[in-house]
Amino acid sequence: MKTFKKLAIIFVLIIIASYTGGTYNNLQSQENEIERTLAEIENNLQSRFDTLSGSAEAAQISAELETKIFSDIAKFRSGIQNAESRNAKVEALNQADTGFRGLLATFENYPQVQSTNLLSKLQTDVSGLENRLRIARKDFNDASNEFNNLVDRIPTNLIAMIFGFENVELFEADQEAKKRPSLKAIVDEN
């Protein structure tokens, strides 16, 4: 009979240890999933910043180049139209010819000078990034909610308390984050 009691106690201790270990491992896995989803949010935020910065810079450079090209064309045309003598007109035509050769070289170096296309691509990129961020935040909240449910339910909450597992706050955007990033502000920073 004493042997049976000892075996029963050992059996109960093994079950308790197994349950405790399994529950701890489950809590730890859930906590790791929360960390993974949080890192994904950070990754997407960095991607958004990199994309906005790079695309905004490219669009700004392209827009400045287009502005310079149109300004140069207007200057050459104005010089030709405002020439008061034949010699002045020949000089203006020579300057325009030299200038247009420079513009052609610019177009050879930048064959697709189209800031509006860059801005359109930027808008598409930002839309995709915002969607990925939304999904990453949702994944984080889902993982956190699942973890919080484990931490709050009996008997898991006893093991969570023993090992120091605590509820995780869900992602909630602050007032500034609810505003869309300003492309103009990003361009002005560069």
Secondary structure per residue as TSV (DSSP state, phi and psi in degrees):
chain	resnum	aa	ss	phi	psi
A	1	M	-	360.0	-40.3
A	2	K	H	-63.9	-37.0
A	3	T	H	-64.5	-39.2
A	4	F	H	-64.8	-41.7
A	5	K	H	-63.2	-43.3
A	6	K	H	-62.6	-43.5
A	7	L	H	-65.2	-39.5
A	8	A	H	-64.7	-43.1
A	9	I	H	-64.2	-44.2
A	10	I	H	-61.2	-43.8
A	11	F	H	-61.4	-45.5
A	12	V	H	-63.3	-42.7
A	13	L	H	-63.2	-39.0
A	14	I	H	-64.6	-42.2
A	15	I	H	-63.9	-44.8
A	16	I	H	-63.2	-45.5
A	17	A	H	-62.9	-41.8
A	18	S	H	-64.1	-45.0
A	19	Y	H	-63.2	-45.4
A	20	T	H	-61.4	-46.3
A	21	G	H	-63.8	-44.7
A	22	G	H	-63.4	-42.0
A	23	T	H	-66.7	-43.2
A	24	Y	H	-58.6	-47.6
A	25	N	H	-60.9	-40.2
A	26	N	H	-64.5	-44.6
A	27	L	H	-62.0	-42.5
A	28	Q	H	-64.8	-40.6
A	29	S	H	-63.0	-42.1
A	30	Q	H	-65.3	-39.8
A	31	E	H	-64.7	-39.3
A	32	N	H	-64.2	-37.6
A	33	E	H	-64.3	-37.9
A	34	I	H	-62.6	-44.8
A	35	E	H	-61.7	-40.0
A	36	R	H	-63.2	-46.3
A	37	T	H	-68.7	-33.7
A	38	L	H	-65.9	-41.0
A	39	A	H	-63.3	-34.1
A	40	E	H	-66.7	-37.6
A	41	I	H	-62.3	-47.1
A	42	E	H	-61.2	-41.2
A	43	N	H	-60.4	-45.2
A	44	N	H	-68.2	-36.1
A	45	L	H	-63.8	-41.3
A	46	Q	H	-65.6	-40.8
A	47	S	H	-61.3	-42.0
A	48	R	H	-61.8	-46.2
A	49	F	H	-61.4	-47.5
A	50	D	H	-61.4	-44.6
A	51	T	H	-65.1	-46.8
A	52	L	H	-62.2	-44.7
A	53	S	H	-63.4	-50.0
A	54	G	H	-65.7	-45.3
A	55	S	H	-68.9	-39.8
A	56	A	H	-63.9	-40.5
A	57	E	H	-64.7	-43.8
A	58	A	H	-63.8	-42.3
A	59	A	H	-65.3	-39.5
A	60	Q	H	-65.1	-44.7
A	61	I	H	-62.0	-44.5
A	62	S	H	-62.6	-43.8
A	63	A	H	-64.0	-41.0
A	64	E	H	-64.6	-39.6
A	65	L	H	-65.3	-44.5
A	66	E	H	-62.4	-41.6
A	67	T	H	-61.6	-43.1
A	68	K	H	-63.7	-42.3
A	69	I	H	-61.9	-49.2
A	70	F	H	-66.3	-35.0
A	71	S	H	-66.0	-43.5
A	72	D	H	-63.7	-42.7
A	73	I	H	-61.1	-45.0
A	74	A	H	-63.2	-38.5
A	75	K	H	-65.2	-43.9
A	76	F	H	-64.5	-44.2
A	77	R	H	-62.8	-43.4
A	78	S	H	-63.4	-40.7
A	79	G	H	-62.5	-39.4
A	80	I	H	-69.9	-45.8
A	81	Q	H	-68.3	-31.1
A	82	N	T	-92.2	1.0
A	83	A	-	-65.7	128.3
A	84	E	-	-94.4	-14.7
A	85	S	S	-134.7	168.1
A	86	R	H	-61.1	-43.4
A	87	N	H	-63.6	-40.5
A	88	A	H	-65.2	-38.4
A	89	K	H	-66.4	-42.4
A	90	V	H	-61.4	-44.2
A	91	E	H	-61.6	-44.0
A	92	A	H	-64.6	-39.5
A	93	L	H	-65.4	-41.1
A	94	N	H	-62.7	-43.8
A	95	Q	H	-63.2	-40.9
A	96	A	H	-64.4	-42.0
A	97	D	H	-61.9	-45.6
A	98	T	H	-63.5	-43.5
A	99	G	H	-63.9	-41.4
A	100	F	H	-66.2	-34.5
A	101	R	H	-62.9	-39.1
A	102	G	H	-64.2	-39.3
A	103	L	H	-65.9	-40.3
A	104	L	H	-62.0	-38.7
A	105	A	H	-64.2	-38.2
A	106	T	H	-61.9	-44.7
A	107	F	H	-65.2	-31.5
A	108	E	H	-67.5	-37.1
A	109	N	H	-76.5	-30.7
A	110	Y	S	-129.0	74.8
A	111	P	T	-63.7	-22.0
A	112	Q	T	-122.4	69.2
A	113	V	-	-80.0	95.0
A	114	Q	-	-146.9	88.2
A	115	S	H	-64.7	-31.6
A	116	T	H	-66.4	-35.8
A	117	N	H	-66.1	-39.3
A	118	L	H	-64.0	-40.7
A	119	L	H	-66.8	-37.5
A	120	S	H	-64.4	-43.9
A	121	K	H	-63.5	-40.6
A	122	L	H	-60.0	-43.2
A	123	Q	H	-61.3	-42.2
A	124	T	H	-64.6	-44.5
A	125	D	H	-61.0	-45.1
A	126	V	H	-64.2	-40.9
A	127	S	H	-59.9	-45.0
A	128	G	H	-63.4	-41.8
A	129	L	H	-65.7	-40.9
A	130	E	H	-63.5	-37.6
A	131	N	H	-66.1	-43.4
A	132	R	H	-63.0	-38.0
A	133	L	H	-64.3	-42.8
A	134	R	H	-59.8	-44.4
A	135	I	H	-66.0	-42.0
A	136	A	H	-63.4	-40.2
A	137	R	H	-65.7	-41.0
A	138	K	H	-62.6	-45.0
A	139	D	H	-59.2	-41.3
A	140	F	H	-62.0	-47.7
A	141	N	H	-64.7	-38.1
A	142	D	H	-62.6	-47.5
A	143	A	H	-64.2	-40.6
A	144	S	H	-66.2	-41.2
A	145	N	H	-63.9	-42.7
A	146	E	H	-62.5	-43.7
A	147	F	H	-62.4	-46.7
A	148	N	H	-60.7	-38.1
A	149	N	H	-62.3	-41.1
A	150	L	H	-63.6	-44.8
A	151	V	H	-66.1	-30.3
A	152	D	H	-88.2	-19.0
A	153	R	S	-89.0	146.0
A	154	I	T	-80.5	139.4
A	155	P	T	-93.7	0.4
A	156	T	H	-59.5	-33.7
A	157	N	H	-61.9	-29.1
A	158	L	H	-66.3	-44.9
A	159	I	H	-68.3	-39.0
A	160	A	H	-60.8	-41.3
A	161	M	H	-66.0	-42.3
A	162	I	H	-60.9	-41.7
A	163	F	H	-95.7	4.9
A	164	G	T	80.2	21.6
A	165	F	-	-78.0	131.7
A	166	E	-	-125.6	158.6
A	167	N	-	-57.1	149.5
A	168	V	-	-108.2	135.4
A	169	E	-	-71.7	141.0
A	170	L	-	-76.6	155.3
A	171	F	-	-72.1	124.2
A	172	E	-	-133.4	125.1
A	173	A	-	-69.8	139.3
A	174	D	-	-78.6	176.6
A	175	Q	T	-60.9	-39.5
A	176	E	T	-66.5	-37.9
A	177	A	T	-70.7	-21.3
A	178	K	T	-72.8	-19.0
A	179	K	S	-81.7	143.4
A	180	R	-	-70.4	143.1
A	181	P	-	-61.3	139.5
A	182	S	-	-87.3	116.7
A	183	L	H	-63.5	-39.0
A	184	K	H	-61.3	-42.6
A	185	A	H	-63.0	-39.5
A	186	I	H	-67.7	-42.5
A	187	V	H	-64.0	-41.7
A	188	D	H	-64.9	-31.2
A	189	E	H	-67.6	-34.3
A	190	N	-	-79.1	360.0
